[in-house]
Amino acid sequence: MAATRTARPAVIALTALAPVSWGTTYVVTTEVLPPDRPLFTGLMRALPAGLLLLALARVLPRGAWWGRAAVLGVLNIGAFFPLLFLAAYRMPGGMAAVVGSAGPLLVVGFSALLLGQRPAARSVLTGVVAASGVSLVVLEAAGGLDALGLLAAVASTVSMSAGVVLTQRWGRPEGVGPLALTAWQLTAGGLLLAPLALLAEGAPPALDGPAVGGYLYLALGNTALAYWLWFRGIGRLSATQVTFLGPLSPLTAAVIGWAVLGEALGPVQLAGMALAFGATLAGQRAPRARAAGAAGGRFFSSASKNGRKDSMDLTGPALRR
């Protein structure tokens, strides 16, 4: 059943908790986790969370959704997590955040390619403003470039952006909620990472108390809960609206760096935060009705073939699922 228009701010606020949580990933990774273990860290973040949610959902994919869950699990989890952690290990968090802030622009491009949505000048401009604001916040302390780290940061952003758009294009099978969809992707991504971590990094490292606590936090709050909120939001908002919540992640990281690590926030950084936050708010405006009708009509037709007449309207004002 579609949610009412008045419920939309609550949906946005709950979805926003996901990137806010992800803004804590860098400090946890660098301060308490074993160094240089991007595959193992991605595995520990994904597989326990996926198995937990799978036990709660008690629903397995059927038919074409075995393949779709695997593809989404690779894009959103199996490739994204190790690339993200590789970038975090090899680059200052500020530079990785700048690369990640290009996500809204990539989603606009992927939406045009995969969803047939014409890029709106407003969305492109808002994406540029968001990336500029994040750059002002973090680039001053970003440090030097690392070629492998930069490549990993770019690849992780492309992977996540493509995953967001495909998640919305495919929707969910009839009768399946966001908890099960999240479980499938986390489990698929974790199962992909398990042999790769063993082959590339060897046996798991010895873990002290802080590392165990860090992995528990990443698996439960930072992943299981956050990704459930994220995929739930993708089902109720447009791809552009969801991805424009992404700048909240580096903004949260900057605030944590100031509050916990003693990093400075000067006038330039504060101005950048204002720009990025303003772009995030602007990105939550629903698409115009005419463009909405054109896109929605195409995908209602496609969805009807799969028995999902209510899941593929990508246009915004009425909330789905």
N, C-alpha and C positions, 0 to 999 in steps of 0.2 A: 504494500500500500504506500502511495506517495506521501511524504511528510508535508506538512503545511509550510507556507512561506515563513511564518513566524518562528518555525523551528530551525531555520537555516543558520542564524547566528550561533546557536548552541552546537550545531553540527560543525561549523567552522572552528569554534573554540576547542571542541574535543579533538578534532583532527590536528589542530595546531599543537597539542600536547606532544605529538610524535616528534616533530622537528625540534621542539624545545628539549625533549629528552635526548635526542641525538646530539644536541649541542654539548652534552657532557661526555661524549665518547672520547674525544681527543685527550682530555685531562685524565680520564681513567686509564686509557691506553698507555700514555707516556709516564704516568706517575706510579701505577701499581701493578701493571701486567708485565710478564716476561718480555724482554726485548726481542725484536726480529723474528716474531712468530705470527705473521699475518694469516697464514692458512689455519693454524691451530686456533688462533683467536677468533677467526670467522666461524670455524667449526663449533667452538664452545659457545658462541653467541647464537648460532642458528639451530643446531640439532636438538639440544635440550628443550629449547623453547618450542620447536615444532612438535616434538613428541608429546610435550605437556598439553599443548593445544589440541593435538590429534586425539589424545585420550579424553579430553573434555568434549570435543565435537562428536566423536564416534561416527564419523562419516568419511568414506573413502571416495576418491574420484570414480567416475563411470564413463565409459566410452571415450569420446574425444578428449575428455578432461584429464585423462592420464598424461597425454602429450602436452596439453595446454598448461597443466600444473607444473610439468617439468620445465617448459620454456620459461614461464614466469618465475619459477624457483631459481633458474640460472640467472636471469636478468636482474631480479630484485634482491636475490640473496647469494646464490652460489658464486657468481662473478663479482657482484657489487661489494660484498663484505671483504674478501681478501684484497681486492684492489684498493678499497678504502683504507684498510689497515696498512697496506704496503705504502700508500701515500703518507699516512700518518707517521710511520716509522722513518721515512726517508726525507720528508719535507716538513718545514715549520707549518703548524696548523693554519696560520694565516694564508699562506699561499694555496694550500689545499682548499680552504674555504672560498677563495676567489674563484678557483676553477669550478667548484661546486655551484657557485652562484649563477653560473651560466645555464643551470638546469631549466629554469623557466623558458629561456629562449629555445633550448633544444626541444622541450615539450611542445612549444608552438609549432616548430618545424615537423616533429613527428606526428602531431595532430593533423597537420595539412596532408602529410604523406599517407597515414594509416586510417585516419578518420574522415578525410575529405573536408576538413574544416579550413576555410580560408583564413590565413593569418590576418588578424586585426592590427591595424597600426597602433592602437592603444595598448595591446598586449606586448608588442615588440618594444614600444617606448617604455612601458612599465618594467619590462625585463632588463632593459639597458640601465634604467635608473636603479633597480635593485642591485644589479651587479656593480654599478659604480659606488653605491652606498657601502656595500660589503667591502669593496676594495679600499675605500677610505678608512674603514674600521680596522682592517687587518694588515694591509700591505706594508705599513711603515715598519712593522716588526717581522716581516715575513722572511727575511734572510735570502740566501742564495738559492739558485735553482738546482735541483737534482733531476737529471734527465729521466731516469727510471721512475722516480716519484711523480714527476709531472705527467708522464705517460699514464701511470696508474690512476692519477687523479682525474685526468680527462676520460679515460676508459670507464671509470666508476660512474662518472656523471652521465655519460652516454648510456650505459647499461641501465641505470636507475630511471632515466628519462624515458627510454624505450619501454621499460617495464610498466611505468605508470600508464602510458598510453594504451599498451596492449591489455593491461588489466581492465581498463575502462571499455575498450572495444569488445572484449569477450564477456564482460559482465560476470555473472555467476550462474551455475545450473539452477534450474527451478527447485525450490525447497532447500537450497544450501545457503547458509548464512556466512557473514564475513569471518567468523571464527574458524570455520572449516577451510575456507579459502586461504586464510593466513597460515593455518596448520600445514596445508598441502605444500605451500611454497617454502616455508621454513624447513620442513622435513626434506623436501626434494633438494633444496640447496645444501642442507647439512649432509645428506647422503653423498652428494657430489664432492663435498669438501673432505670427507673422512679419508678416502684413499689418497687423495692428493696431498693432504697434510702429512700422512704417514710416509709417503714416498719422497716428498720434497724436504720435509723438516725432521723426519725421524720420530723417535719415541717422544711422547709428551714430556714437557719440562717439569722439574720439581716446582711445586707451587707452595708459597707461604700463605699465611692468613690473609694479608691484603689482596693477594692475587686471587685467592678463592672468592673473597667478597666481591672483587671487581668482576669476575666472570659471572657470579650469581646475579649481580646487578645488571650486567649487559644482557644476560639470557632472559631474565624475568621482566624487569621494568623497561629497559632500553630496547628490548626486542619483542617479547611475547605481547606485552600490553601495548607498546607503542605501535607495532605493526598491525595489530588488530584495529586500533583506532585509525591508522593510516588507510588501510584497505577498506574499512567501513566508510571513511570519508570519500574515497575514490568512487564508491558506489552512490554517493549522494550529491557530489559536487562535480563540476566540470574538471577535466584534466588540468586546464590552465589555473583554475582556482586553487586546486590542491597544490600544484607545484609552486605557486607564488607564496605558499606558506614556508617553503624551503629556506629563505633567508633568515627565518627565526633561529635556525640551527647555528650559523656562525655568530649571530648576535648574542645568543645564549652563551656560546663559547667565549666571546669577548667579555661578557659580564662576569663569567666564572673566573676567567683569567685575572680580571681586576680584583674580584672579591677574595679569591682563594690563593692565587699565585702572585699577587701584588703587582700585576702588570698595569701600566699607565693607560688612562683614557683621557686624552686631551681634547681640545676643541674640534680638531679635525675628525677624530674618531666619533665624537658625539654627533657631529653633523652627518657623518656617514651613517650612523645608526638611525638618525631621524629620516634620512633619505630611504634607507632599506626598509624601515618599518612602514613608512608612508607608501612605498611601492607594494608591500605585502597587503596593506589595507586596500589599495586601489585594485589589486589583482583579484579581490573577492567580489567585485561587482559582477553580477550575472550578465552573460552575453545578451546581445540585443535580440529581440523576439524574431526578427526576420531571418537572421543567420541561424537562430535556434531552430526555427521551423524547417529550414532547408536541410540542416544536418540531421535533425531528429527524424525527419521523414525517411531518409535513406536507411538509417539504422533500425528504425522500427520494423521496416520490411525485412532486413536481415535477421533481426532477433525473432520475428514471428516464426521463422522456419525452425527455430530451436525451442519454441514454446516459451520464449522470454519476452513477452510484449511490453513488460514494464521495466526492463533493465538497461536498455541501451540508449535512452534519450540523454544525450550528452550535453544538454543545452542550459541547464541551470535552474530556472526559477522554481520549478516544482522538484522536490527532492525525491530521490529514488531509494529504494531498498532500505 
